Amino acid sequence: MDPHLLRTFVAVSRLGSFSAAARELGYTQSAVSQHIAALEADLRTGLLTRRPVGPTPAGVRLLEHAGPLLLRLDAARADVARLAAAPPDTLVLAASPLAVGPRLLEVLPAAGVTLRVLPRAEVPAAVATGGCDLGLVDGPAAPSDPLRLPDVAPLGVAGVAEEELAVLLPAGHPFARRASVRLEDLADARWIDAPDAGMPLSGVGGALRSAGPRPSLRYEGTDVRALCALAAAGHGLVLLPRRVAEAAGAGVAVPLAAPRLVHRTELLFPGGLTGAAAALAAVLRDPPGA
């Protein structure tokens, strides 16, 4: 299966248009049509309906494979390119919003660094495909357990920090005066689902042996301050690292007692690190007291 044809198929499916895919990919519309026809001939089945343009059942199934396949190819290309490139004097660090914590701030070089804040799910792919030199990603986990990360490419992973979690409540909430709280006590509460700026609620369900907290509002963004303001105003509860919840300046941070979870931050890095990236990775992988 030709990856060039597969990329064209993904673009047409995503955009719902042969002409739009041609503009995005820099091809003629005729070339895009030829790519789709060649891929359909190779697989001996129709992949796209034409009016309107959309994937057939076989096309939907191919799309499930296409993303991981193309990502692996991009990761392989980036990995080989790193070996041939000279060690850079600067580095690009991708991080999910809550991964920018005290440990990183303590050791981050004063110059020569670009810090790129990305949605949590995009950080592993950015590292794998060469979009950045290092990545920091975070999430809820049992103490000392690794995060469940997508298998996008062979990447090194190292734990950087673990912190206590807390629920951010509005000041008038009945539990605001408690010393700690259990999530099961808040089973009927309204929650904000903020997969990029807060703790993903889907990651808590396994620890509760249930579907987890039920969201009533979804926040799509990476601004943690905006998320805290929503919670403090009573639009829903959020689960955050305790230091973040306490620093919000609004609402009340109540430590999480159960389930037994922590906020974990992990470093992601490709093989063959050199230069500034290798130096920062070495410091982050060697936490104080280790």
N, C-alpha and C positions, 0 to 999 in steps of 0.2 A: 504494500500500500504506500503510494507516494505521499510523503508528508506535505509537499506543496499543494497537492490536490486536497488533502485533508484540511489544511489551513483555509483554503478557499471555501470549502464546504462549511466550516465553522463560521466564517465571516458572513456568508449568505444566510445561514440559519439565524445568526444573531441579529442581523440587520433586516431580515425579511425582504431583501431586495438584491437582485443581481447587479443593478447599476450602482447601488450604494456600496456593495462589496468591491466592485471594480474600482471605484474612486478611492476607497480606503486602502486597497492593496496595490494600487498603481497599475492595474491591468486594464485592458479594454473589456467591455461587456461581453464581446464575443469570446475572449480568452477565458473569462469566468465561466461562461456556458460550456465551453469545451472541457474545462477542468471538471465540472460537475458531471458531464456526460462520461468522461473517462473514468471517474471514480465509480459511477453507477455501473459502467460496463465491467470494471474490475470486480465489483462485489456482486454483480449479476442481480441487482435489485434496484428499484427506485428509491431515492433518498430524499427527494424534495418534490412537493407539489408546486405547480407553477402559478396558479391563479386561485387563491393568493399563494405567495411563496412561503413555504413552511415545511418542516421535516415530516416525512412519513413515519409510521411506526418503526421501520427499519432505520430511518434517519435519526430518530430519537435515541434508539439504542446505540447507534454509532457515536452520537454526541457524548454519551456517557463514557465512552472509551477515549474520545478525541482529546479532551482536556488533559488528562494525565499523560497520554502518549506524547503530545506536543510539548508539554512541560518538561518531560524527561529528556526530549531531544534538545530543548533550549538549555537545560541544565548541563547536559554532556558537552555542548558547544562552549558554554561558559567555563566549565572545568578545564577543558583543554586550552582555552585562551588564557586562563590564569597562569598556566605553566609556561607559556611562551612570552608572557608580558614581563616587563621590568617591574620591580617592586615599586608601588606608588608611594609618593611622599605624603599623600593625604588619604583619608579613608571616608567612606560613606557607611553610616550606621543606621539601619532601619529598626524601629522599635514600635511596639504597640503602646498606646498612651500610658497605661498603668505600669509598663515596664521601665519607664523613666523614673527610677527610684533613687534613694539615697546612695546606694552602692555605685551606680553609674555616675551620679553627679560628683561623687568623691574622686573618681579616677579619670574622668573624661579629660582629654588633653585640652589645653587652653586655645589651641589653634590647629588648623588643618583638618577639621572634622565637619562633615555635613551630617546633621541628625535629621532623619526623615521619619516622621511619625505616620504610621500606616495602620489601617484596620488589622486587627489581630490575625485574621486568616490569610492576609497577603504577605506577612513577613517571611514565612518559610520559602515561598516561591521567589521572593525578591532576592534572597540569599542564594538560592539554587541556580537562578538564571543570570547571576552577575549584576543585578540591579543595585546591589550594595555589597559591601565587603563582609559585614557582620550583621547579625540580627539579634534582637532581644524580644522575647515573646513571654507572655504571662498568662496565668489562668488559675482556677481553683484546683487543688489536688489534696490528697491525703498527705500528712507529713512525710517527707522524704520520698514520696512517689513522684516519678517523672510525669510531665504533662503528656497528654495524648495529642501528638502532632501529626499532620498529614505526611505520608511517605512520598515526598516530592522528588527526592534525590538523596544520595548518600551524603549526609551532613553530620558534622560533629555536634554533639549536644552536651552542655555542662550546666549544672545548677549554679545560679548566681545568688539567689536570696529566697528566703521564706519569711512571710510576715503574717501577723494575726489579721483576721477578717472581722468586719463589723457591718451591721445593718444601719443605714442612714434613715432615720425616722423624722417626720415633722415634729416640732416641739410639743404639739398638743396630742401626740399619739399616746394611747393608754400604756404602752410599753416603754415610753421614753425615759422613765425613772428607774428602769430595771438595771441591775448590775451586768446582766448578760441576757441573751435571748437564744432560744432554739428555733430553727426554721420551721419545725413542725407546729410550733405555737402560732406561726404566722401563715398557716396554710390557706386561710380564707382572705388574706390581705391582698390589696392591689399592689402589683409590682411593675416596675419599669423594665422592659427588656431592652438592654443596651449592649448588644454583643461586642461592640468595639470600644466603648468608653467605660463600661463597667464589667463586672464578672458575668460571663455568659450563664444564663439560668439553666441552659441545657447541661452544663457541666456539673450542676448540683443535684440533678435528679437521680443519678446513680447512687450517690451517697445516701439519699433518702429512700432508696428502693421504691421510687415513685416517679411520676413525670416531672417532679420538682415544682417550684413556685409557678403560679399561673400569671403570665403578664397581662396587664390591662392597657398599657401604653408602650409603644415601641419607639425608641430613640435611635435614629440612624445618624451617627456622627462620632467624632473623636474628641469633642470638647468636654472634658471631665467636669469643669466648672458649671457648664450648662446643665449637665446631668444632675449634679448635686443641687442646683437651684430648683430643678423640677421636683426632686424628692422632698426638699425642704418645704416647698409650696404645697405638698400634699397630693401630688399627681401619681404617686406610687413609691414603693420602697426600692432601695438599691443595695446590693451587696458590694462592698469595696474593701480595699486594704484599710485597716483601722487608721493608719496615719493620714490617709487621704480623706476619709470620712470626718476625722476630727479637725482637719485643716480646712474643711469646706466653708466654715464661717457662718453656716446656717444649718438648722436642723440639729438632731442629736445622734451621735454615733454610739451604738450599743454593741459591745463585743459579741461575736458569735460563739456560743457554747457548744452547739451541736447542729448538724453533724460535724465530725472532727475534720475540719478542712483548714488549709492555709492558702495564702496567696503566694504562688510560686513564680519566680522569674528564671528563665533559662536563656543561655547564650547559644546561638546557632552559628556555625562557621563551616566554610568549605575546607577541603584538604589543601595542604601546601600553602598555608598562610605565610606571608612575608611582610616586612616593613612595619608601618604604623598599625596595620590590622593585627599582625601577630603580637605586637607589644601590648595593645589594649586587651586582646583576648587572653593573654597570659595573666594580666592583672585581674581581670574579671573572673577567671577560672580559679584564682587563688584567694578566696575570701579571707578577711581578717580572722586570725585564730585557727586557721586550718593547719 
